[in-house]
Amino acid sequence: MVKLLGRLLRILAWLSPVYQFRSSVYRRCGVNIGRNVYIGFLVTIDGDFPEYIEIEDEASIGPGVSIMAHSSATTFHQRLKIYPDEGPKKVTIKRGVWVATGAILLPGVTIGEGAIVAAGSVVSRDVPPYTMVAGNPARAIQRLRKT
């Protein structure tokens, strides 16, 4: 029953027209979300391990972003021991980060303070603070200057 309620809440957050409401619903689902966080439409946050996701103050998560704390193999791959089942890993989005539309954050990554993840990027490694990354896999394309 609790899992069903969590799924219904995530669907409600996914479609809500008010971003503050989306943040509050994701908090109730177990995601650690700071203050003044923007979460866009159709954002997918790992439903099985929301407690492994942390979004710090003043971050902005664009529409269609996926944030995953785990990746499980099929039973076929598990049986043949082809894909290691490492369990969930924490994903941390530091203060002031901007994750643009359609980006995918994979398990275990930390996006450093003030970093920018370009639209459609696949982040499989940590992103240093004040760095813009783009691509699949995401690579640093620009160092950002604080003024």
N, C-alpha and C positions, 0 to 999 in steps of 0.2 A: 504494500500500500504506500509506503514512504517513497519507494522508487517511482511509482506512478505519479504521485504528487509532485515530485521533483521534475519529472518529464513534462507534466502539464505546466508547471511554473516556467520552465525553460522555453516552452512554446509560446507562452504568454509574453515573456521577455523578448523573445525573438521577433515578435510582431508588434510590440507596443510602439505607438507613435511618439512617446515621451522618453527621451534618453535617461532622465533621472529615475524614472520608474524602472527601466531596464536594469540599471545599476542596482537598485534596491532589491529587485527580484533575484538577480544573480547572487547578491549577498545572502539572501535567504536560502539559496541553493548550496551555500558553502564556500563560494568564491570570496577571497579576501580582497576587497576593493576599497581603495582610499577615497579621499575627498576630491570633488570636482573632476570626476572621471567621466569621459564621454564614451559611450558604447553605441555604435551604429546599428542599423537594421540588420537582421539576418546573420548576426555573429554567432558562431558555434563555439561553445566552451565545453570542454570535456565533461560529459554528464556522469561518468562513472567515478571520477576523482576530482570533483570541483575544488576540494580543499587543497589540492596541489597547485592551484593557480593563484598568483598574487599580482594585483595591479595596483601600483602605488599612485599617490596623489597626482592630479593634473595630467594624467595620461589620456590619450585619445585613440580609440580602437575603431577603425573605419568599418563601413558596411561589408558584410560577407567574409570577414576574417574568421579563421579557424584556429583555436588554441587547444592543443592536445597535450595531455599529461601522460598518456600511455598509448602503446600500440601493441596490439595482440596479434599473434599469428593464427592462421586457421588451424583446425585440429589436425589436418594433414601435415602441415609444417611442424606443428608441435610433436606429433608422433615420430616424424623422421629427424627431429632435432635439427632442422635446417635453420630456423629462426629462433634466436634466444629470447626467452620470456623474462625480461628484466624487471617487470613491474613498473608502476608509475614513477615519474620523475617530476620534480617541481619545475614550474615555469614561472619566471619572475619578470614582470614588466616594471621597470624602475620609473621614478618620478619624471614627468614631462615627456615621456616617449610618445611618438606618433607612429602607429601601425596603420598604413594606408590600405585601401580597399583590396579585398581578396587575398591578403597575405596569409600564409600558413606558418604557425609557430609549432615546432615539433617538441616532443618531451625533453626536458632537461635544460632548456635554453634560458639564459638571462639576457634581457635587452637592457643595456646600460642607460643611465640617466641621460635624458635629452636626445637620445638616438632617434633616427627615422628609418622605418622599414618601408621601402617603396612598394607600390601596388603590385600584387601578384607574386611577391617574393616568397621563397620557401626558406625559412630560417631553421638550420639544423645545428648551428654552433652559436656560442655566445657572441653578442654584439657589444663592442666597446662603447663607453659613454661618448656622446656627441659625435657619433659616426652615422653616416647614411649608408645603408646596405640595399642592394637590389639583386635580382636574379634568382636562378634555381640551379644550384644552391646559392643562397644570398652571400654576396661578397661586398666588402667595403668599397664604395665608389667615391666617397668624399668625406673629409674630416670637417665637422661643423665648428665654426668659431662662435664663442660667446662674446657679445658686444656689450 
